[in-house]
């Protein structure tokens, strides 16, 4: 899937989780002074980083 192709996910999360996401978005916004940061961008970044960590763990588990 190319960078420009996007799908919409509709999910239900708790109010607490939503507040945590708002805080994370605010943290990203403070770190990046080049415009607005959106929740979708933050979620994408978190998922991509988690995916990388997962793959590294899978590779290290195969060695044993």
C-alpha positions in Angstrom: 0.0 0.0 0.0 1.4 3.3 -0.9 1.7 6.3 1.5 -1.3 8.0 0.0 -3.7 5.1 0.2 -5.6 5.3 3.4 -8.4 3.4 5.0 -10.7 4.5 7.8 -10.8 2.5 11.0 -13.8 3.0 13.3 -13.0 1.6 16.7 -14.4 2.0 20.2 -12.0 2.8 23.0 -12.5 3.8 26.6 -12.6 7.4 27.6 -9.3 6.8 29.5 -7.6 5.5 26.4 -8.9 8.5 24.4 -7.4 10.9 27.0 -4.1 9.0 26.9 -4.1 9.4 23.1 -4.8 13.1 23.4 -1.9 13.4 25.8 0.4 11.5 23.4 -0.7 13.7 20.5 0.0 16.8 22.5 3.5 15.4 23.4 4.2 14.8 19.7 3.0 18.3 18.9 5.4 19.8 21.4 8.3 17.8 19.9 7.5 18.8 16.3 7.0 22.5 15.6 6.2 22.1 11.9 2.4 22.2 11.9 -0.5 20.2 13.2 -0.1 16.6 14.3 -3.2 14.4 13.9 -4.3 11.4 15.9 -4.1 9.2 12.8 -0.4 10.2 12.3 0.4 9.4 15.9 -1.3 6.0 15.8 0.5 5.2 12.5 3.8 6.0 14.1 3.1 4.0 17.2 1.9 1.0 15.2 4.9 1.1 12.8 7.4 1.3 15.8 5.6 -1.5 17.6 5.7 -3.6 14.4 9.5 -3.1 14.1 10.0 -4.1 17.8 7.8 -7.2 17.2 9.8 -8.3 14.2 13.1 -7.8 16.0 11.8 -10.0 18.9 10.6 -12.6 16.4 14.1 -12.7 14.8 15.8 -13.0 18.2 13.5 -15.8 19.3 14.3 -17.8 16.2 18.0 -17.9 17.1 17.4 -19.9 20.2 
